[in-house]
């Protein structure tokens, strides 16, 4: 499944969305990772679309960015 090009496209789109939410706030990756309770490298990989993100991780990012989880997915 992870080799499915459609899945890879979704990961890349989600990563771009996460990056946009972060940069719109003027936050560095380090600051956003700290607020989310994630390692900076983990956030970097999420934004690059290199990781299959868990629901819990998305919840933590949404909470840190003060948005609804559904906003990150649409």
PyMOL Python script that loads the backbone (N, CA, C, O; Angstrom):
from pymol import cmd

cmd.read_pdbstr("""\
ATOM      1  N   UNK A   1       0.815  -1.184   0.000  1.00  0.00           N
ATOM      2  CA  UNK A   1       0.000   0.000   0.000  1.00  0.00           C
ATOM      3  C   UNK A   1       0.864   1.256   0.000  1.00  0.00           C
ATOM      4  O   UNK A   1       0.547   2.218  -0.700  1.00  0.00           O
ATOM      5  N   UNK A   2       1.930   1.266   0.756  1.00  0.00           N
ATOM      6  CA  UNK A   2       2.786   2.450   0.827  1.00  0.00           C
ATOM      7  C   UNK A   2       3.468   2.742  -0.497  1.00  0.00           C
ATOM      8  O   UNK A   2       3.919   3.862  -0.738  1.00  0.00           O
ATOM      9  N   UNK A   3       3.544   1.722  -1.363  1.00  0.00           N
ATOM     10  CA  UNK A   3       4.138   1.923  -2.686  1.00  0.00           C
ATOM     11  C   UNK A   3       3.114   2.444  -3.686  1.00  0.00           C
ATOM     12  O   UNK A   3       3.461   2.763  -4.823  1.00  0.00           O
ATOM     13  N   UNK A   4       1.870   2.531  -3.273  1.00  0.00           N
ATOM     14  CA  UNK A   4       0.799   3.016  -4.137  1.00  0.00           C
ATOM     15  C   UNK A   4       1.010   4.504  -4.399  1.00  0.00           C
ATOM     16  O   UNK A   4       1.074   5.284  -3.450  1.00  0.00           O
ATOM     17  N   UNK A   5       1.120   4.914  -5.651  1.00  0.00           N
ATOM     18  CA  UNK A   5       1.351   6.323  -5.970  1.00  0.00           C
ATOM     19  C   UNK A   5       0.260   7.247  -5.423  1.00  0.00           C
ATOM     20  O   UNK A   5       0.550   8.391  -5.071  1.00  0.00           O
ATOM     21  N   UNK A   6      -0.962   6.784  -5.347  1.00  0.00           N
ATOM     22  CA  UNK A   6      -2.041   7.615  -4.812  1.00  0.00           C
ATOM     23  C   UNK A   6      -1.827   7.872  -3.327  1.00  0.00           C
ATOM     24  O   UNK A   6      -2.062   8.977  -2.839  1.00  0.00           O
ATOM     25  N   UNK A   7      -1.381   6.845  -2.612  1.00  0.00           N
ATOM     26  CA  UNK A   7      -1.092   6.999  -1.187  1.00  0.00           C
ATOM     27  C   UNK A   7       0.067   7.965  -0.979  1.00  0.00           C
ATOM     28  O   UNK A   7       0.019   8.822  -0.096  1.00  0.00           O
ATOM     29  N   UNK A   8       1.087   7.827  -1.780  1.00  0.00           N
ATOM     30  CA  UNK A   8       2.244   8.723  -1.691  1.00  0.00           C
ATOM     31  C   UNK A   8       1.840  10.164  -1.968  1.00  0.00           C
ATOM     32  O   UNK A   8       2.361  11.088  -1.344  1.00  0.00           O
ATOM     33  N   UNK A   9       0.913  10.359  -2.902  1.00  0.00           N
ATOM     34  CA  UNK A   9       0.429  11.693  -3.213  1.00  0.00           C
ATOM     35  C   UNK A   9      -0.321  12.282  -2.011  1.00  0.00           C
ATOM     36  O   UNK A   9      -0.169  13.462  -1.695  1.00  0.00           O
ATOM     37  N   UNK A  10      -1.128  11.454  -1.349  1.00  0.00           N
ATOM     38  CA  UNK A  10      -1.850  11.919  -0.164  1.00  0.00           C
ATOM     39  C   UNK A  10      -0.883  12.316   0.950  1.00  0.00           C
ATOM     40  O   UNK A  10      -1.080  13.328   1.623  1.00  0.00           O
ATOM     41  N   UNK A  11       0.160  11.511   1.136  1.00  0.00           N
ATOM     42  CA  UNK A  11       1.168  11.853   2.151  1.00  0.00           C
ATOM     43  C   UNK A  11       1.831  13.181   1.822  1.00  0.00           C
ATOM     44  O   UNK A  11       2.037  14.010   2.708  1.00  0.00           O
ATOM     45  N   UNK A  12       2.162  13.385   0.565  1.00  0.00           N
ATOM     46  CA  UNK A  12       2.810  14.631   0.151  1.00  0.00           C
ATOM     47  C   UNK A  12       1.868  15.818   0.342  1.00  0.00           C
ATOM     48  O   UNK A  12       2.299  16.886   0.778  1.00  0.00           O
ATOM     49  N   UNK A  13       0.596  15.641   0.021  1.00  0.00           N
ATOM     50  CA  UNK A  13      -0.377  16.723   0.186  1.00  0.00           C
ATOM     51  C   UNK A  13      -0.555  17.068   1.660  1.00  0.00           C
ATOM     52  O   UNK A  13      -0.623  18.243   2.021  1.00  0.00           O
ATOM     53  N   UNK A  14      -0.631  16.062   2.500  1.00  0.00           N
ATOM     54  CA  UNK A  14      -0.760  16.309   3.934  1.00  0.00           C
ATOM     55  C   UNK A  14       0.474  17.031   4.454  1.00  0.00           C
ATOM     56  O   UNK A  14       0.356  17.981   5.227  1.00  0.00           O
ATOM     57  N   UNK A  15       1.646  16.593   4.042  1.00  0.00           N
ATOM     58  CA  UNK A  15       2.881  17.251   4.466  1.00  0.00           C
ATOM     59  C   UNK A  15       2.917  18.706   4.059  1.00  0.00           C
ATOM     60  O   UNK A  15       3.320  19.564   4.843  1.00  0.00           O
ATOM     61  N   UNK A  16       2.497  18.992   2.833  1.00  0.00           N
ATOM     62  CA  UNK A  16       2.462  20.380   2.363  1.00  0.00           C
ATOM     63  C   UNK A  16       1.465  21.199   3.179  1.00  0.00           C
ATOM     64  O   UNK A  16       1.719  22.364   3.485  1.00  0.00           O
ATOM     65  N   UNK A  17       0.339  20.593   3.529  1.00  0.00           N
ATOM     66  CA  UNK A  17      -0.666  21.284   4.337  1.00  0.00           C
ATOM     67  C   UNK A  17      -0.115  21.600   5.729  1.00  0.00           C
ATOM     68  O   UNK A  17      -0.308  22.701   6.244  1.00  0.00           O
ATOM     69  N   UNK A  18       0.566  20.632   6.329  1.00  0.00           N
ATOM     70  CA  UNK A  18       1.167  20.858   7.645  1.00  0.00           C
ATOM     71  C   UNK A  18       2.192  21.985   7.578  1.00  0.00           C
ATOM     72  O   UNK A  18       2.234  22.847   8.456  1.00  0.00           O
ATOM     73  N   UNK A  19       3.005  21.974   6.546  1.00  0.00           N
ATOM     74  CA  UNK A  19       4.019  23.019   6.376  1.00  0.00           C
ATOM     75  C   UNK A  19       3.348  24.388   6.226  1.00  0.00           C
ATOM     76  O   UNK A  19       3.788  25.370   6.823  1.00  0.00           O
ATOM     77  N   UNK A  20       2.280  24.441   5.425  1.00  0.00           N
ATOM     78  CA  UNK A  20       1.582  25.712   5.215  1.00  0.00           C
ATOM     79  C   UNK A  20       0.984  26.248   6.517  1.00  0.00           C
ATOM     80  O   UNK A  20       1.093  27.440   6.804  1.00  0.00           O
ATOM     81  N   UNK A  21       0.354  25.373   7.307  1.00  0.00           N
ATOM     82  CA  UNK A  21      -0.191  25.810   8.597  1.00  0.00           C
ATOM     83  C   UNK A  21       0.918  26.363   9.485  1.00  0.00           C
ATOM     84  O   UNK A  21       0.734  27.375  10.162  1.00  0.00           O
ATOM     85  N   UNK A  22       2.063  25.698   9.480  1.00  0.00           N
ATOM     86  CA  UNK A  22       3.176  26.144  10.322  1.00  0.00           C
ATOM     87  C   UNK A  22       3.736  27.475   9.841  1.00  0.00           C
ATOM     88  O   UNK A  22       3.919  28.398  10.635  1.00  0.00           O
ATOM     89  N   UNK A  23       4.008  27.577   8.551  1.00  0.00           N
ATOM     90  CA  UNK A  23       4.622  28.795   8.033  1.00  0.00           C
ATOM     91  C   UNK A  23       3.660  29.983   8.073  1.00  0.00           C
ATOM     92  O   UNK A  23       4.090  31.124   8.244  1.00  0.00           O
ATOM     93  N   UNK A  24       2.369  29.721   7.917  1.00  0.00           N
ATOM     94  CA  UNK A  24       1.382  30.802   8.045  1.00  0.00           C
ATOM     95  C   UNK A  24       1.426  31.430   9.432  1.00  0.00           C
ATOM     96  O   UNK A  24       1.085  32.600   9.602  1.00  0.00           O
ATOM     97  N   UNK A  25       1.847  30.651  10.417  1.00  0.00           N
ATOM     98  CA  UNK A  25       1.959  31.157  11.778  1.00  0.00           C
ATOM     99  C   UNK A  25       3.333  31.784  12.044  1.00  0.00           C
ATOM    100  O   UNK A  25       3.557  32.381  13.097  1.00  0.00           O
ATOM    101  N   UNK A  26       4.230  31.645  11.097  1.00  0.00           N
ATOM    102  CA  UNK A  26       5.568  32.196  11.269  1.00  0.00           C
ATOM    103  C   UNK A  26       6.437  31.365  12.191  1.00  0.00           C
ATOM    104  O   UNK A  26       7.407  31.867  12.759  1.00  0.00           O
ATOM    105  N   UNK A  27       6.089  30.087  12.342  1.00  0.00           N
ATOM    106  CA  UNK A  27       6.810  29.203  13.260  1.00  0.00           C
ATOM    107  C   UNK A  27       7.925  28.465  12.547  1.00  0.00           C
ATOM    108  O   UNK A  27       7.802  28.111  11.375  1.00  0.00           O
ATOM    109  N   UNK A  28       9.006  28.239  13.260  1.00  0.00           N
ATOM    110  CA  UNK A  28      10.060  27.353  12.767  1.00  0.00           C
ATOM    111  C   UNK A  28       9.612  25.907  12.990  1.00  0.00           C
ATOM    112  O   UNK A  28       8.677  25.643  13.746  1.00  0.00           O
ATOM    113  N   UNK A  29      10.285  24.995  12.329  1.00  0.00           N
ATOM    114  CA  UNK A  29       9.990  23.580  12.568  1.00  0.00           C
ATOM    115  C   UNK A  29      10.297  23.210  14.012  1.00  0.00           C
ATOM    116  O   UNK A  29       9.587  22.411  14.623  1.00  0.00           O
ATOM    117  N   UNK A  30      11.346  23.788  14.543  1.00  0.00           N
ATOM    118  CA  UNK A  30      11.726  23.480  15.919  1.00  0.00           C
ATOM    119  C   UNK A  30      10.636  23.911  16.897  1.00  0.00           C
ATOM    120  O   UNK A  30      10.288  23.167  17.814  1.00  0.00           O
ATOM    121  N   UNK A  31      10.103  25.112  16.699  1.00  0.00           N
ATOM    122  CA  UNK A  31       9.057  25.612  17.587  1.00  0.00           C
ATOM    123  C   UNK A  31       7.783  24.782  17.453  1.00  0.00           C
ATOM    124  O   UNK A  31       7.170  24.420  18.457  1.00  0.00           O
ATOM    125  N   UNK A  32       7.384  24.482  16.224  1.00  0.00           N
ATOM    126  CA  UNK A  32       6.175  23.692  15.997  1.00  0.00           C
ATOM    127  C   UNK A  32       6.329  22.283  16.577  1.00  0.00           C
ATOM    128  O   UNK A  32       5.387  21.736  17.150  1.00  0.00           O
ATOM    129  N   UNK A  33       7.499  21.711  16.427  1.00  0.00           N
ATOM    130  CA  UNK A  33       7.743  20.371  16.977  1.00  0.00           C
ATOM    131  C   UNK A  33       7.661  20.402  18.495  1.00  0.00           C
ATOM    132  O   UNK A  33       7.074  19.510  19.108  1.00  0.00           O
ATOM    133  N   UNK A  34       8.244  21.419  19.094  1.00  0.00           N
ATOM    134  CA  UNK A  34       8.204  21.546  20.551  1.00  0.00           C
ATOM    135  C   UNK A  34       6.758  21.675  21.038  1.00  0.00           C
ATOM    136  O   UNK A  34       6.362  21.010  21.995  1.00  0.00           O
ATOM    137  N   UNK A  35       5.980  22.523  20.386  1.00  0.00           N
ATOM    138  CA  UNK A  35       4.570  22.701  20.770  1.00  0.00           C
ATOM    139  C   UNK A  35       3.776  21.408  20.605  1.00  0.00           C
ATOM    140  O   UNK A  35       2.846  21.138  21.364  1.00  0.00           O
ATOM    141  N   UNK A  36       4.153  20.612  19.603  1.00  0.00           N
ATOM    142  CA  UNK A  36       3.443  19.366  19.319  1.00  0.00           C
ATOM    143  C   UNK A  36       3.947  18.193  20.155  1.00  0.00           C
ATOM    144  O   UNK A  36       3.303  17.146  20.217  1.00  0.00           O
ATOM    145  N   UNK A  37       5.098  18.372  20.795  1.00  0.00           N
ATOM    146  CA  UNK A  37       5.687  17.276  21.546  1.00  0.00           C
ATOM    147  C   UNK A  37       6.342  16.242  20.653  1.00  0.00           C
ATOM    148  O   UNK A  37       6.456  15.072  21.018  1.00  0.00           O
ATOM    149  N   UNK A  38       6.772  16.682  19.478  1.00  0.00           N
ATOM    150  CA  UNK A  38       7.424  15.796  18.518  1.00  0.00           C
ATOM    151  C   UNK A  38       8.894  16.163  18.393  1.00  0.00           C
ATOM    152  O   UNK A  38       9.295  17.281  18.713  1.00  0.00           O
ATOM    153  N   UNK A  39       9.676  15.230  17.933  1.00  0.00           N
ATOM    154  CA  UNK A  39      11.059  15.543  17.583  1.00  0.00           C
ATOM    155  C   UNK A  39      11.034  16.376  16.305  1.00  0.00           C
ATOM    156  O   UNK A  39      10.188  16.161  15.437  1.00  0.00           O
ATOM    157  N   UNK A  40      11.947  17.310  16.191  1.00  0.00           N
ATOM    158  CA  UNK A  40      12.007  18.162  15.002  1.00  0.00           C
ATOM    159  C   UNK A  40      12.153  17.323  13.750  1.00  0.00           C
ATOM    160  O   UNK A  40      11.499  17.598  12.744  1.00  0.00           O
ATOM    161  N   UNK A  41      12.991  16.312  13.792  1.00  0.00           N
ATOM    162  CA  UNK A  41      13.200  15.454  12.611  1.00  0.00           C
ATOM    163  C   UNK A  41      11.912  14.737  12.221  1.00  0.00           C
ATOM    164  O   UNK A  41      11.655  14.536  11.034  1.00  0.00           O
ATOM    165  N   UNK A  42      11.111  14.355  13.188  1.00  0.00           N
ATOM    166  CA  UNK A  42       9.835  13.695  12.905  1.00  0.00           C
ATOM    167  C   UNK A  42       8.916  14.666  12.151  1.00  0.00           C
ATOM    168  O   UNK A  42       8.297  14.286  11.157  1.00  0.00           O
ATOM    169  N   UNK A  43       8.827  15.891  12.611  1.00  0.00           N
ATOM    170  CA  UNK A  43       8.001  16.889  11.930  1.00  0.00           C
ATOM    171  C   UNK A  43       8.542  17.166  10.529  1.00  0.00           C
ATOM    172  O   UNK A  43       7.772  17.324   9.581  1.00  0.00           O
ATOM    173  N   UNK A  44       9.852  17.224  10.402  1.00  0.00           N
ATOM    174  CA  UNK A  44      10.446  17.441   9.085  1.00  0.00           C
ATOM    175  C   UNK A  44      10.029  16.346   8.113  1.00  0.00           C
ATOM    176  O   UNK A  44       9.677  16.621   6.966  1.00  0.00           O
ATOM    177  N   UNK A  45      10.070  15.105   8.580  1.00  0.00           N
ATOM    178  CA  UNK A  45       9.686  13.981   7.721  1.00  0.00           C
ATOM    179  C   UNK A  45       8.196  13.990   7.404  1.00  0.00           C
ATOM    180  O   UNK A  45       7.793  13.614   6.304  1.00  0.00           O
ATOM    181  N   UNK A  46       7.382  14.416   8.358  1.00  0.00           N
ATOM    182  CA  UNK A  46       5.945  14.532   8.092  1.00  0.00           C
ATOM    183  C   UNK A  46       5.692  15.568   7.012  1.00  0.00           C
ATOM    184  O   UNK A  46       4.937  15.321   6.072  1.00  0.00           O
ATOM    185  N   UNK A  47       6.319  16.725   7.145  1.00  0.00           N
ATOM    186  CA  UNK A  47       6.137  17.787   6.165  1.00  0.00           C
ATOM    187  C   UNK A  47       6.668  17.393   4.792  1.00  0.00           C
ATOM    188  O   UNK A  47       6.161  17.864   3.774  1.00  0.00           O
ATOM    189  N   UNK A  48       7.659  16.553   4.755  1.00  0.00           N
ATOM    190  CA  UNK A  48       8.220  16.090   3.485  1.00  0.00           C
ATOM    191  C   UNK A  48       7.408  14.948   2.881  1.00  0.00           C
ATOM    192  O   UNK A  48       7.695  14.494   1.774  1.00  0.00           O
ATOM    193  N   UNK A  49       6.390  14.484   3.613  1.00  0.00           N
ATOM    194  CA  UNK A  49       5.571  13.381   3.112  1.00  0.00           C
ATOM    195  C   UNK A  49       6.290  12.049   3.144  1.00  0.00           C
ATOM    196  O   UNK A  49       5.970  11.151   2.366  1.00  0.00           O
ATOM    197  N   UNK A  50       7.261  11.911   4.037  1.00  0.00           N
ATOM    198  CA  UNK A  50       8.069  10.700   4.113  1.00  0.00           C
ATOM    199  C   UNK A  50       7.570   9.696   5.143  1.00  0.00           C
ATOM    200  O   UNK A  50       8.063   8.569   5.196  1.00  0.00           O
ATOM    201  N   UNK A  51       6.595  10.090   5.965  1.00  0.00           N
ATOM    202  CA  UNK A  51       6.112   9.204   7.020  1.00  0.00           C
ATOM    203  C   UNK A  51       4.619   8.970   6.891  1.00  0.00           C
ATOM    204  O   UNK A  51       3.869   9.844   6.455  1.00  0.00           O
ATOM    205  N   UNK A  52       4.207   7.780   7.278  1.00  0.00           N
ATOM    206  CA  UNK A  52       2.796   7.472   7.389  1.00  0.00           C
ATOM    207  C   UNK A  52       2.368   7.922   8.783  1.00  0.00           C
ATOM    208  O   UNK A  52       2.656   7.249   9.773  1.00  0.00           O
ATOM    209  N   UNK A  53       1.692   9.041   8.856  1.00  0.00           N
ATOM    210  CA  UNK A  53       1.362   9.683  10.123  1.00  0.00           C
ATOM    211  C   UNK A  53       0.236   8.926  10.836  1.00  0.00           C
ATOM    212  O   UNK A  53      -0.672   8.390  10.200  1.00  0.00           O
ATOM    213  N   UNK A  54       0.317   8.894  12.160  1.00  0.00           N
ATOM    214  CA  UNK A  54      -0.746   8.275  12.942  1.00  0.00           C
ATOM    215  C   UNK A  54      -1.796   9.318  13.296  1.00  0.00           C
ATOM    216  O   UNK A  54      -1.532  10.520  13.266  1.00  0.00           O
ATOM    217  N   UNK A  55      -2.964   8.849  13.624  1.00  0.00           N
ATOM    218  CA  UNK A  55      -4.040   9.740  14.041  1.00  0.00           C
ATOM    219  C   UNK A  55      -3.631  10.509  15.290  1.00  0.00           C
ATOM    220  O   UNK A  55      -3.923  11.699  15.409  1.00  0.00           O
ATOM    221  N   UNK A  56      -2.960   9.843  16.218  1.00  0.00           N
ATOM    222  CA  UNK A  56      -2.528  10.507  17.444  1.00  0.00           C
ATOM    223  C   UNK A  56      -1.546  11.648  17.154  1.00  0.00           C
ATOM    224  O   UNK A  56      -1.634  12.713  17.765  1.00  0.00           O
ATOM    225  N   UNK A  57      -0.625  11.428  16.236  1.00  0.00           N
ATOM    226  CA  UNK A  57       0.324  12.474  15.872  1.00  0.00           C
ATOM    227  C   UNK A  57      -0.406  13.653  15.241  1.00  0.00           C
ATOM    228  O   UNK A  57      -0.106  14.805  15.552  1.00  0.00           O
ATOM    229  N   UNK A  58      -1.360  13.376  14.360  1.00  0.00           N
ATOM    230  CA  UNK A  58      -2.145  14.457  13.765  1.00  0.00           C
ATOM    231  C   UNK A  58      -2.926  15.219  14.825  1.00  0.00           C
ATOM    232  O   UNK A  58      -3.047  16.442  14.756  1.00  0.00           O
ATOM    233  N   UNK A  59      -3.452  14.500  15.799  1.00  0.00           N
ATOM    234  CA  UNK A  59      -4.169  15.134  16.904  1.00  0.00           C
ATOM    235  C   UNK A  59      -3.232  16.087  17.657  1.00  0.00           C
ATOM    236  O   UNK A  59      -3.620  17.208  17.985  1.00  0.00           O
ATOM    237  N   UNK A  60      -2.015  15.644  17.926  1.00  0.00           N
ATOM    238  CA  UNK A  60      -1.049  16.481  18.646  1.00  0.00           C
ATOM    239  C   UNK A  60      -0.691  17.727  17.848  1.00  0.00           C
ATOM    240  O   UNK A  60      -0.584  18.816  18.411  1.00  0.00           O
ATOM    241  N   UNK A  61      -0.503  17.573  16.535  1.00  0.00           N
ATOM    242  CA  UNK A  61      -0.180  18.717  15.688  1.00  0.00           C
ATOM    243  C   UNK A  61      -1.365  19.682  15.635  1.00  0.00           C
ATOM    244  O   UNK A  61      -1.189  20.892  15.773  1.00  0.00           O
ATOM    245  N   UNK A  62      -2.559  19.151  15.437  1.00  0.00           N
ATOM    246  CA  UNK A  62      -3.748  20.007  15.387  1.00  0.00           C
ATOM    247  C   UNK A  62      -3.912  20.782  16.690  1.00  0.00           C
ATOM    248  O   UNK A  62      -4.226  21.972  16.670  1.00  0.00           O
ATOM    249  N   UNK A  63      -3.703  20.123  17.805  1.00  0.00           N
ATOM    250  CA  UNK A  63      -3.805  20.797  19.101  1.00  0.00           C
ATOM    251  C   UNK A  63      -2.769  21.908  19.228  1.00  0.00           C
ATOM    252  O   UNK A  63      -3.080  23.005  19.694  1.00  0.00           O
ATOM    253  N   UNK A  64      -1.550  21.625  18.817  1.00  0.00           N
ATOM    254  CA  UNK A  64      -0.480  22.620  18.894  1.00  0.00           C
ATOM    255  C   UNK A  64      -0.761  23.807  17.981  1.00  0.00           C
ATOM    256  O   UNK A  64      -0.450  24.947  18.328  1.00  0.00           O
ATOM    257  N   UNK A  65      -1.350  23.543  16.812  1.00  0.00           N
ATOM    258  CA  UNK A  65      -1.641  24.602  15.848  1.00  0.00           C
ATOM    259  C   UNK A  65      -2.978  25.276  16.135  1.00  0.00           C
ATOM    260  O   UNK A  65      -3.363  26.233  15.463  1.00  0.00           O
ATOM    261  N   UNK A  66      -3.682  24.762  17.148  1.00  0.00           N
ATOM    262  CA  UNK A  66      -4.982  25.284  17.569  1.00  0.00           C
ATOM    263  C   UNK A  66      -5.997  25.290  16.426  1.00  0.00           C
ATOM    264  O   UNK A  66      -6.675  26.286  16.172  1.00  0.00           O
ATOM    265  N   UNK A  67      -6.079  24.138  15.744  1.00  0.00           N
ATOM    266  CA  UNK A  67      -7.064  23.928  14.691  1.00  0.00           C
ATOM    267  C   UNK A  67      -7.757  22.590  14.942  1.00  0.00           C
ATOM    268  O   UNK A  67      -7.268  21.755  15.703  1.00  0.00           O
ATOM    269  N   UNK A  68      -8.883  22.407  14.302  1.00  0.00           N
ATOM    270  CA  UNK A  68      -9.573  21.131  14.386  1.00  0.00           C
ATOM    271  C   UNK A  68      -8.794  20.103  13.566  1.00  0.00           C
ATOM    272  O   UNK A  68      -8.208  20.440  12.537  1.00  0.00           O
ATOM    273  N   UNK A  69      -8.789  18.874  14.014  1.00  0.00           N
ATOM    274  CA  UNK A  69      -8.111  17.803  13.298  1.00  0.00           C
ATOM    275  C   UNK A  69      -8.601  17.727  11.861  1.00  0.00           C
ATOM    276  O   UNK A  69      -7.808  17.510  10.945  1.00  0.00           O
ATOM    277  N   UNK A  70      -9.892  17.902  11.660  1.00  0.00           N
ATOM    278  CA  UNK A  70     -10.458  17.811  10.309  1.00  0.00           C
ATOM    279  C   UNK A  70      -9.858  18.863   9.367  1.00  0.00           C
ATOM    280  O   UNK A  70      -9.791  18.637   8.159  1.00  0.00           O
ATOM    281  N   UNK A  71      -9.422  20.009   9.907  1.00  0.00           N
ATOM    282  CA  UNK A  71      -8.821  21.049   9.060  1.00  0.00           C
ATOM    283  C   UNK A  71      -7.516  20.579   8.449  1.00  0.00           C
ATOM    284  O   UNK A  71      -7.164  20.992   7.344  1.00  0.00           O
ATOM    285  N   UNK A  72      -6.794  19.723   9.153  1.00  0.00           N
ATOM    286  CA  UNK A  72      -5.535  19.223   8.611  1.00  0.00           C
ATOM    287  C   UNK A  72      -5.755  18.214   7.498  1.00  0.00           C
ATOM    288  O   UNK A  72      -4.867  17.974   6.681  1.00  0.00           O
ATOM    289  N   UNK A  73      -6.943  17.625   7.470  1.00  0.00           N
ATOM    290  CA  UNK A  73      -7.234  16.565   6.529  1.00  0.00           C
ATOM    291  C   UNK A  73      -7.971  17.038   5.286  1.00  0.00           C
ATOM    292  O   UNK A  73      -8.165  16.265   4.348  1.00  0.00           O
ATOM    293  N   UNK A  74      -8.381  18.294   5.271  1.00  0.00           N
ATOM    294  CA  UNK A  74      -9.150  18.791   4.124  1.00  0.00           C
ATOM    295  C   UNK A  74      -8.449  19.936   3.444  1.00  0.00           C
ATOM    296  O   UNK A  74      -8.956  20.474   2.460  1.00  0.00           O
TER     297      UNK A  74
END
""", "prot")
cmd.dss("prot")
cmd.show_as("cartoon", "prot")
cmd.util.cbc("prot")
cmd.orient("prot")
